[in-house]
């Protein structure tokens, strides 16, 4: 059981590292767009367009549902401990 637990821990660490690297890359792309504007290239412009579409999808109802879900997760997690 310890081997399996160690394996899951290493997989979780790897996923976290990949996610953090992705967020750093995304921040770098946004920084390039802020510095160069419309001259930053096709890839950067497509990433910024995708981010703007995602932001437009986040309506107040979606944010409320996510907040409610996080609050319920927090409450149930604290109840187990």
N, C-alpha and C positions, 0 to 999 in steps of 0.2 A: 504494500500500500504506500510505503514511503517513496518508492521509485515513481509510482504514478503521480503522487503529490508533487514531487520534485519536477517531473516532466510538465505537469500543468502549470507550475510556477514559472518554469523557463519559457513556456509558450506564451503565458500572460506577459512576461517581461518583454518578449520579442514583439508581441502585438503593440504594447505600449510604446516601445521604442520606434516602431514603424509609424505609429500614429503621431508621435511627437515630431518625427522627421518630416512627415507630410504637412503638419501645421507650420513648421519653420519654413518649408519650401513655399507654402501658400503665402505666408507673410512676406517672403522675399519677392514673390511675383507681384504682390500688391505694392510693395515699396518701389519696385522698378516702374510700375504703372504711374505711381505718384510722382516719381522723378522725371519720367520721360513723356508721360501723357499719351497722346495718340500716336506718337512716333515709336512706341515701345515694341511693336511687332505683333504679328498675328496670334501667336500663342498666348502672350500676355493679355491681349484684348479679348480672346475667347475665354480665358479664365475669369477675367473681370466681368464679362457678359454673363457667365454662368453664376457667379456670385450675386450679381444684381437680380437675376431671375429667382434665385433661392431666397433672397431677402424679400422680394415682392410676394413670394408664396407665404411667408411668415406673417399671417394676419393676427390680429389680437386674439381671435378664437384659438388659433393654433398655439400661440404662446401660453394662453390660459390652460389649455389641455396639457401641454408639456409641464407647466408649473404644477398642475394638480397631480400629474403622474409622479413627478419628483417628490412632491410632498407625501403622497401615499407610500412611495418606496422608502422614504426616510422614516415615516411612522412605523411601517412594518419591520424595517431593519432594526430599529431601536427596541421594538417590543420583544424580539427574539433574544436579545442580550440580557 
